[in-house]
Amino acid sequence: MSEIFDDIASAYQDDLEKARDEERPRPAAEAQTQAPQPQAPSGGISKEELQQAIQAAVQGAAQNQPQPAASQPAVSKEDMQAAIKQALSEAQPRKEEPPAARHNSDIDRPRYKLAPNPNNFAVVVGVEKYTDLPEARFADRDADAVRAHLEAMGYPRRNIVLLTGARATRTGLVKNVETMLAKNVNENSTAFFYYSGHGAPDPNTGQAYLVPVDGDPQYLKETSYPLKRLYAKLGALRAKRVIVALDSCFSGAGGRSVLAKGIRPLVHKIDVGEPRPGKIIALSASESRQVTGTFEEKGHGLFTYYFLKALADADGSATIRELYDSLRPHVQDEARRQNRDQTPQLAGATADERLR
């Protein structure tokens, strides 16, 4: 057994030093000659640790063997080699996982605080990780930051419904937009709806849909939520004003937009719906045929970052028009730096209203 032990240990050390020598960078002139003898590298396992691992493997292999006949060895050479190989693989040092990326955003925690208004209600939706679709990066962070700003503007926390992760379903949209808001808002209320996630166009009708976490672009009518329906339900509320902000796109050409498998983005006319005149003010991240993008450095959707940045700079008191005039050129400029076009849109009722 000691002979097997020495042979395997020696072969392992030779292989380990050879592999480390191949990974070590060499000067150009020296690379053409014989490689220098490797010095003791950092990391790996020492000879003592190797011996301990082998001994443990031998003992484990012996314990797992049936009782041998008197004329047979306790452990076969093949079994011991297999056990040692497994022990050595477990003894190898593991590479540490790189730390998660941290984003430097100055808008996540608003520094202003306005008086509370118990009449105001909001539904905030962020869909980042989908069941069967590519993720919409930073959508959850977008939604969290929007909720923080709504609270800073005086929306009571209990009046804000946050739908992220597994809660951002079609059912969640239906019951909170069509029932919760309808039962709670009054003539003095501001109702706010925010969505960050994928949008999709119906390739046959061009109708635009919000895609919830369980949405399927191949069955939009059954699994997603049409913008036309959203505007119709919000427009029917008793609220004094309704404000919609959408960090999504509906072109089907990428970004925060998806299409059914096998469909190319050739939808000629995209119907994003029209806000009801006189009540709804709608801010959207881009034109209907453009692609929305993210602001990697800040860890947010590009539109959402500059929307909240403009809001923070005005201490939460800007009008919709002032917010739009501030964010639009910033979004356009950053999109051009990313070699694309993105122009936020403003539609609906008078933009002189505020968000609270």
ABEGO torsion letter per residue (X at the ends): XAAAAAAAAAAAAAAAAAAAAAABBBBAAAAABBBBBBBBBBEEBBAAAAAAAAAAAAAAAAAABBBBBAABBABBAAAAAAAAAAAAAAABBBBBBBBBBBBBBAAABBABBBBBBAABBBBBBBBABBAABBBBBGAAAAAAAAAAAAAAAGBBAAABBBBBEAABBAAAAAAAAAAAAAAABBAABBBBBBBBEBBBBBAAAGBBBBBBAABBAABAAAABBBAAAAAAAAAABABABBBBBBBBBAAGAEEBBBBBBGBBBABABBBAEBBBBGABBBBBABBAABBBBBBAAAGBBAAAAAAAAAAAAAGGABBAAAAAAAAAAAAAAAAAAAGBBBBBBBBEBBAABBAX
